[in-house]
Amino acid sequence: MHLWSTLDPVVGAALVMLLALMAYAVLAGADFGGGIWDLLATGPRQEQHRQAIARAMGPVWEANHVWLIFVIVILFTVFPTGYRALGIAFFGLFHLVLIGIVLRGAAFAFRAAASGESRQWRLWSPVFGASSAVTPFLLGLAAAAVSGGGIRVLPGGTVQVDPILTWYSPVSILMGLLTTAMCAYLAAVFLTVETRGEVQEDFRRRALWSGAVMGLLAAALLPLLPAAMPHLWEHLTRPAPAPILLGGAALALLSAAAIYTRRYLLGRAAAVAQVVVLLSGWAVGQWPYLIYPDITFHGAAAAGPSIRFLLQTLPFGLLVLLPSLWLLFRVFKAEVR
Amino acid sequence: MSHLDAARFQMAYSLFFHMIFAALGVGMPALLAAAEYLHLRTKDPQYLRLAGTWARATAVLFAIGAVSGTGIAFELGLLWPEFMHFAGSTIGPAFTLEGYAFFTEAIFIGLYLYGRDRMRPVAHWLTSVAVAVSGAASSVLVTAANAWMQNPVGIETLRSHPEALSPWVVFTNPHWPIMALHSTLACYAATGFAVSGVYAWGMLRGRTDSLRQKALQIAVIMGLLAAVTMPLTGDVSAKVVARHQPEKLAAMEALFVTRTRAPLLIGGLPDQETGKVCCGVELPGLLSFLAYGALDAEVMGLDQVPRDEWPNLPLVHLSFQLMVGAGLAMVLVGLYYAWVRWRRPADVARDRRLLWLLVIAAPMGYLALEAGWIVAEAGRQPWTIWKAMLTADAVTPSGGMDPSVAGFTALYAALAVALVLLLRRLRHE
């Protein structure tokens, strides 16, 4: 408790936001990945794959989605200057993200209300799959955009976006693709735990393939970072590049090896840790900037005591949320069907 | 459409769409919890079948509510970044607490919808109660944000010493409790009458079994209980508006000239140019009485309001008339149902006049809900924050309004069509 009360409230709020973002990336990321595998389902067991994905997502996807709303609410409650700048800079991008989020959720729910192989199921499946693949790509673009320096906020508040640097640079595209691959990987790994028999083997292969794609994308991205995001790179490698980069790589290898050797629970834990490390690395590199290079977390923080409000109500909110979440995951994820 | 009008249209359209599902997200869980409770009490399997069918509808409706609500959270910043920049930290606490409530609702709706075979019956019923309670709490809490836009308590402190502003200020607003109560009750009324209309329609077409009679009864009871209390909460709301937003009251009543013994206007079409009202009926002194409790009280007219600060008068006035009319119609139809149910219970499913009235009342709750919202928000114009920030000063400087308006109009229209087609196929198993 002492640490909590002496913590710089801005740092505290940024940490809370990061944790919520991690929860969103791991949980909702896997749901997006489920949609991707639904889209890519082939072979004799494709209907079983789709049913397994729908079963895994059904009870939890809405709760998983709320983490994003939580991030947005913290952003405008505590960092309204940052929310304003992002609202202006991401006018087009976030509208597309929204269309993706709305279509994904609506298509999944419409489809779930029908029986498999009905006309309705066949109509909404591709919408569900395509929006699940595109939305994480766009969110990855957004992450690249706040680090890439293409969004400038002038002293008067005018927001300017350099489209080449922000949307069309190789780094942005690669980060978008990496995010999509990460979602697919998480979903496949999670599904190995939640299926049995041949379907489980199918998802094991899909996990290994998407893991390899993720590794290739990361390998292509890393050499570009020092030039494209010098600030981020400098933080990542100071005092030494070792901890975060090596930790991430080691976890990636561990999760892949665990999946390869069919230790699925270990694979799932390592995959989650890998995403957590990836996002931690991005956060460490990004700090102290909310939007590099003009908006820092401290500069974007509201003058009012809304930060204290967030930090003080958080324990009470978690008192309700954590047992509820525990119950949700215990009821639906504890035993394997 | 101008840039500002386009942004207002997109926000209004998104909220109009979201509110339908948000209201069902409050009302349906209450129906579900009631049906589950009756099943536990009576062991009558029909209640379980009812809950099962309602749950399948709720699963889809709740999902649309959740994703369109995410749309609102984003659009606040995409369309009104200057408003959120100024007010985000003040109304944020309302959204934060609403966030916890909505999170709880989303967790328990998963447990309820998918957990029937994995929990004991009482535990499963309790999950539906948790959904109903947290859904109502979300509605009550998020209304605090809107109430602050109507009556921005602490605005001087926010301007001069923002660091001194209490984060709880948004909950100290005298506007909030009555607004929250009135609009949350509206969700129950809208859901109750919409559901009862569906069953009444089925009964007119011969589906009159006892299962459907039970469904009709639960839905009408919920709708009627909410609807009969709403004239009271509405009356208190009007008095609050009279005190804090007399300009809005003048627009609601199309009162052009300040006067004592002000009349209540029934119907009528106000002309903003000539300051005349055509075709209305005036009840002398009643507006003075309803607003201030005295027939002789002076009521402020639009002559005290600069012309460029008038809201859209015909829209606000007619929406107000529609809300009151639809609200009263629900009360009358609901009471008529109660009368038939009490005196001639065997006739409920056969009384075609009653069933037709219930069918006509089906959209009334939603008409009243949306019209009441138009009164509150269009009546607030040209202000985003009452007397503190103009809507024109809150809007985004970004270009590209036209494609986003077109895109969202098409998206939500397509979803609405798909949803109607889907719900039409829903049957009791």
HADDOCK unambig.tbl for C-alpha pairs under 7 A between the chains (distance, minus, plus):
assign (segid A and resid 59 and name CA) (segid B and resid 110 and name CA) 4.26 0.50 0.50
assign (segid A and resid 59 and name CA) (segid B and resid 111 and name CA) 6.53 0.50 0.50
assign (segid A and resid 59 and name CA) (segid B and resid 114 and name CA) 5.88 0.50 0.50
assign (segid A and resid 60 and name CA) (segid B and resid 110 and name CA) 5.99 0.50 0.50
assign (segid A and resid 62 and name CA) (segid B and resid 106 and name CA) 5.80 0.50 0.50
assign (segid A and resid 63 and name CA) (segid B and resid 103 and name CA) 6.27 0.50 0.50
assign (segid A and resid 63 and name CA) (segid B and resid 106 and name CA) 4.97 0.50 0.50
assign (segid A and resid 63 and name CA) (segid B and resid 107 and name CA) 5.12 0.50 0.50
assign (segid A and resid 66 and name CA) (segid B and resid 103 and name CA) 6.04 0.50 0.50
assign (segid A and resid 69 and name CA) (segid B and resid 70 and name CA) 6.35 0.50 0.50
assign (segid A and resid 70 and name CA) (segid B and resid 99 and name CA) 6.42 0.50 0.50
assign (segid A and resid 73 and name CA) (segid B and resid 92 and name CA) 6.73 0.50 0.50
assign (segid A and resid 73 and name CA) (segid B and resid 95 and name CA) 6.52 0.50 0.50
assign (segid A and resid 73 and name CA) (segid B and resid 96 and name CA) 6.30 0.50 0.50
assign (segid A and resid 76 and name CA) (segid B and resid 84 and name CA) 6.88 0.50 0.50
assign (segid A and resid 76 and name CA) (segid B and resid 88 and name CA) 5.22 0.50 0.50
assign (segid A and resid 76 and name CA) (segid B and resid 89 and name CA) 6.65 0.50 0.50
assign (segid A and resid 76 and name CA) (segid B and resid 92 and name CA) 6.67 0.50 0.50
assign (segid A and resid 77 and name CA) (segid B and resid 88 and name CA) 5.09 0.50 0.50
assign (segid A and resid 77 and name CA) (segid B and resid 89 and name CA) 4.25 0.50 0.50
assign (segid A and resid 77 and name CA) (segid B and resid 92 and name CA) 4.30 0.50 0.50
assign (segid A and resid 77 and name CA) (segid B and resid 93 and name CA) 6.86 0.50 0.50
assign (segid A and resid 78 and name CA) (segid B and resid 89 and name CA) 5.94 0.50 0.50
assign (segid A and resid 80 and name CA) (segid B and resid 84 and name CA) 6.50 0.50 0.50
assign (segid A and resid 80 and name CA) (segid B and resid 85 and name CA) 4.81 0.50 0.50
assign (segid A and resid 80 and name CA) (segid B and resid 88 and name CA) 5.71 0.50 0.50
assign (segid A and resid 80 and name CA) (segid B and resid 89 and name CA) 6.66 0.50 0.50
assign (segid A and resid 81 and name CA) (segid B and resid 85 and name CA) 5.59 0.50 0.50
assign (segid A and resid 83 and name CA) (segid B and resid 77 and name CA) 6.60 0.50 0.50
assign (segid A and resid 84 and name CA) (segid B and resid 77 and name CA) 6.12 0.50 0.50
assign (segid A and resid 84 and name CA) (segid B and resid 81 and name CA) 4.60 0.50 0.50
assign (segid A and resid 84 and name CA) (segid B and resid 82 and name CA) 6.59 0.50 0.50
assign (segid A and resid 84 and name CA) (segid B and resid 84 and name CA) 6.74 0.50 0.50
assign (segid A and resid 84 and name CA) (segid B and resid 85 and name CA) 5.57 0.50 0.50
assign (segid A and resid 87 and name CA) (segid B and resid 77 and name CA) 4.83 0.50 0.50
assign (segid A and resid 87 and name CA) (segid B and resid 78 and name CA) 4.40 0.50 0.50
assign (segid A and resid 87 and name CA) (segid B and resid 81 and name CA) 6.04 0.50 0.50
assign (segid A and resid 88 and name CA) (segid B and resid 78 and name CA) 6.21 0.50 0.50
assign (segid A and resid 88 and name CA) (segid B and resid 81 and name CA) 6.91 0.50 0.50
assign (segid A and resid 88 and name CA) (segid B and resid 396 and name CA) 6.58 0.50 0.50
assign (segid A and resid 88 and name CA) (segid B and resid 398 and name CA) 5.94 0.50 0.50
assign (segid A and resid 91 and name CA) (segid B and resid 78 and name CA) 5.60 0.50 0.50
assign (segid A and resid 91 and name CA) (segid B and resid 398 and name CA) 6.79 0.50 0.50
assign (segid A and resid 98 and name CA) (segid B and resid 71 and name CA) 6.08 0.50 0.50
assign (segid A and resid 101 and name CA) (segid B and resid 67 and name CA) 6.59 0.50 0.50
assign (segid A and resid 102 and name CA) (segid B and resid 67 and name CA) 5.08 0.50 0.50
assign (segid A and resid 102 and name CA) (segid B and resid 68 and name CA) 6.51 0.50 0.50
assign (segid A and resid 105 and name CA) (segid B and resid 63 and name CA) 6.35 0.50 0.50
assign (segid A and resid 105 and name CA) (segid B and resid 67 and name CA) 6.41 0.50 0.50
assign (segid A and resid 106 and name CA) (segid B and resid 63 and name CA) 6.43 0.50 0.50
assign (segid A and resid 106 and name CA) (segid B and resid 64 and name CA) 5.80 0.50 0.50
assign (segid A and resid 109 and name CA) (segid B and resid 60 and name CA) 5.19 0.50 0.50
assign (segid A and resid 109 and name CA) (segid B and resid 63 and name CA) 6.39 0.50 0.50
assign (segid A and resid 110 and name CA) (segid B and resid 60 and name CA) 6.34 0.50 0.50
assign (segid A and resid 113 and name CA) (segid B and resid 56 and name CA) 6.82 0.50 0.50
assign (segid A and resid 302 and name CA) (segid B and resid 89 and name CA) 6.17 0.50 0.50
assign (segid A and resid 303 and name CA) (segid B and resid 162 and name CA) 5.67 0.50 0.50
assign (segid A and resid 303 and name CA) (segid B and resid 163 and name CA) 5.00 0.50 0.50
assign (segid A and resid 304 and name CA) (segid B and resid 89 and name CA) 6.75 0.50 0.50
assign (segid A and resid 304 and name CA) (segid B and resid 162 and name CA) 4.86 0.50 0.50
assign (segid A and resid 304 and name CA) (segid B and resid 163 and name CA) 4.04 0.50 0.50
assign (segid A and resid 304 and name CA) (segid B and resid 164 and name CA) 6.55 0.50 0.50
assign (segid A and resid 304 and name CA) (segid B and resid 165 and name CA) 5.97 0.50 0.50
assign (segid A and resid 305 and name CA) (segid B and resid 163 and name CA) 6.08 0.50 0.50
assign (segid A and resid 305 and name CA) (segid B and resid 165 and name CA) 6.95 0.50 0.50
assign (segid A and resid 305 and name CA) (segid B and resid 166 and name CA) 6.71 0.50 0.50
assign (segid A and resid 305 and name CA) (segid B and resid 167 and name CA) 5.96 0.50 0.50
assign (segid A and resid 306 and name CA) (segid B and resid 89 and name CA) 5.59 0.50 0.50
assign (segid A and resid 306 and name CA) (segid B and resid 167 and name CA) 5.50 0.50 0.50
assign (segid A and resid 309 and name CA) (segid B and resid 167 and name CA) 6.21 0.50 0.50
assign (segid A and resid 317 and name CA) (segid B and resid 100 and name CA) 5.97 0.50 0.50
assign (segid A and resid 321 and name CA) (segid B and resid 104 and name CA) 6.33 0.50 0.50
assign (segid A and resid 324 and name CA) (segid B and resid 107 and name CA) 6.73 0.50 0.50
assign (segid A and resid 325 and name CA) (segid B and resid 107 and name CA) 6.64 0.50 0.50
assign (segid A and resid 328 and name CA) (segid B and resid 107 and name CA) 6.53 0.50 0.50
assign (segid A and resid 328 and name CA) (segid B and resid 111 and name CA) 6.13 0.50 0.50
assign (segid A and resid 331 and name CA) (segid B and resid 118 and name CA) 6.92 0.50 0.50
